[in-house]
Amino acid sequence: MGYVYLLIAILFEVLATSTLKMSEGFTKVWPSVAVLLGYGVAFYCLSLTLKTMKVGVAYAIWSAVGIVLVSVVGLLFFKQRIDVMGMVGMGLIVIGVIVLMGFSDVSASHS
């Protein structure tokens, strides 16, 4: 269930981060409400994730997937382009998380 909570946390964080731009410095009411609710749900679900997963691993997954998804939202909705080196950097982050997931114990055990 930890991965389900983590996925929900990531999706709400991406929603919140994306609407943060639309809030225009918290001057627009509804985008600002969406930001606060999105981050609230995201951090609550992340806290549930941490019952079964190490904080460093959960945060690495959160960061990598979040970076890629926010970049896609930026491209699709805000017409923000990513250059080649940006894509290379994001690719290295994703590869790092894959290595972490494939070769590390991701449970929250205290061994």
N, C-alpha and C positions, 0 to 999 in steps of 0.2 A: 504494500500500500504506500510505502515511502516514495516510490517513483511516481505514483499517481499524484500525490500531494506536491511533489517537486514539479511535475509538469504543469499543474494548475498554478503553482506559485510563479513559474516562469512566464506563463501566458498572461497572468494578471500584471506582472512586472513590466512586460513588454507593452501591454495596453496602457499602463500608468505612465511609463516613460514616453510613449508616443503622444498621449494626450497632454503631457507636460508642455510640449512645444505648443500645442494648441491653446493652452491656458494663458499664453502670453504674459508670463510672470505673475500668474494667479490673478489676472485682471478680468478673465472671462469665467463666469460662475460655473456653468455646467462642465466644461473641461476640467476646472479646478476640483469640482466634486468627484469627477471620474478619477483624477489623479489620486486623491486621498483614499477613495474606496479601493482602487486598484492596488495601491501599495499596502493598504490594510489587509486585504485578502491575500496578497502575495506573501507578506511576512508571516501571517498566521499559518498559511499552508507550509511555508518554509520551516516554521517552528515544529510543525507536525512531522515533517520530513526528518528533522534532526533527532527524533526518537529512535530511528532505525538506521541512520546513515551518519557517518563522520562529517563534521561541519566543513572541513576543508574540501572533501570530495563533493559534498552537496553544493558548496559555493563555486567550485570549479565548473561543475555541470551547469549551474544557474548562470554563471558568467558567460561561458562559451556559447550556450544555446541562446541566451539573451542578446549577446553581441550580434550574432548572425541574424536573429529575427528582427531586432531593432534596425539593423542595416537594411534588411529587406523592406521593412515598413517605410524607412526613410527613402528608399529608392522608389517604391510604388506610390506613396502618398505625398511625399515632399520633394520628389524629383532630385534627391541627393545621390550623386554618383560616388562610386567607390573605385579608387584607382587600383592598379595592379598590386602595388606594395601593400595597400590596405587589405586586399583579398588574400595575399600571401600571409600577412600577419594573422588574419582571422583563421586561415587554414591551419597555421601552426598552433593556435590556441585550441582549435577543435582536435587536432592530432594529439596534443598534450592531454586532453581529457580522455580521448580514446585509449591512450597508453595507460593513464591512471585507472580507468575502468577495467582494462584488460589485465593489468598486472598488479593491482593493489587490492587489498582487502577493504571493501567499501562499507562494511557493517559498522555499527556504532559501538562495537564491543571495546572494552577498556583493557585489552591485553597488551 
